[in-house]
Amino acid sequence: MKKIAIVINTSWNIFNFRIGLLKALQKEGYKIVCIAPHDDYSSKLEEFGFEYYNITINNKGTNPIEDMKLTYEFYKLYKKIKPDIVLQYTIKPNIYGSIATNILGIPTISNISGLGTVFLNDSLSSKIARFLYKIALKNNEVYFQNADDRNLFINNNIIKKSQTTLVPGSGINTNTYKPSNKVTMNTKLSFLFIARLVKDKGIIEYIDAVKRLKKFYPDVSFKILGSLYLANPTAIKKNELQNWIDEGLIEYLGHSDDVKSEILKVDCIVLPSYREGLSRVLLEAASLAKPIITTDTPGCRDVVDNGVNGYLCKVKSSISLEENIKKMIKLSSKERDSMGNKGREKIINEFEEQLVIDIYIKTIKQIFSI
């Protein structure tokens, strides 16, 4: 039985976003091995009949000695497990795990799900990351979730075009993410920002827009769902968040493992991010038939046809965001519902999970036939 290992920086990520793929591969007759740092979801992966191995990954660390040790840990683990193919996600597995698979000669598919803060500027860390990607990915099949990211890698000579495939994100199971039949009787029109609380997600622009909007629309509700992420250099501080709450600008919902329920409770999802791989939040929102306001940037604009299932605003512009929220406020509930329904149609046609699964199965079979 051929053995496929999947490697991500959290077990939570595997469980929430890749279970459909792994179950499909298991059904194809492959043995599945999950490798990720231990968390509350690690044991749940074993309940599906997958093997699980723990590995310690400091997601925000930049210590080269620590990263060399991580490469060696990947090497030892892969040598022990002997996978026939490795599927890798997130920056550290994609770089340091791929260096290990290169040494061992294990075929690898890397999924670039987003470039993160390190690719939003031309700093030294950005240049180092590009250099490491070039070394790590030289023999890999590389999946990208949007064309802009793929072109950036090709144009910077990090990889060859022949290595790349464009996939529609992690895909959405539209049977799981479907609109509720229950009628939500909102007393207030409500907007929800969903993301980690870091500046790159556009949270400052959201707050600035809300400050002005509240003067004219005091009855409109603005909410935030997401964790404080203090390890990130652009993280929002606790006192900043508390000030927004105290000023009555936003309702903070904290962190939730049931994002779907929170999306269903509101009228519109807002994500003014600076850049995404392909936003999972936007895919879920559109599949749940919610209209969207997001930025005209890679990984966000892919999900929204401007004026059809939502609105696109300028990146880093609270004024543009404010104008588009006003547009949404002025629509009738019937018009907003129509936008949401068109968004769901788009997800079914372009981002259904089975489309992603079919791409993986095709590539894996090609690799095994060589």
Secondary structure, 3 states (H helix, E strand, C coil): CCEEEEECCCHHHHHHHCHHHHHHHHHCCCEEEEEECCCCCHHHHHHCCCEEEECCCCCCCCCHHHHHHHHHHHHHHHHHHCCCEEEEECHHHHHHHHHHHHHHCCCEEEEECCCCHHHCCCCHHHHHHHHHHHHHCCCCEEEECCHHHHHHHHHCCCCCHHHEEECCCCCECCCCCCCCCCCCCCCCCEEEEECCEEHHHCHHHHHHHHHHHHHHCCCCEEEEECCECCCCCCECCHHHHHHHHHCCCCEECCCCCCHHHHHHCCCEEEECCCCCCCCHHHHHHHHCCCCEEEECCCCCCCCCCECCCEEEECCCCHHHHHHHHHHHHHCCHHHHHHHHHHHHHHHHHHCEHHHHHHHHHHHHHHHHHC
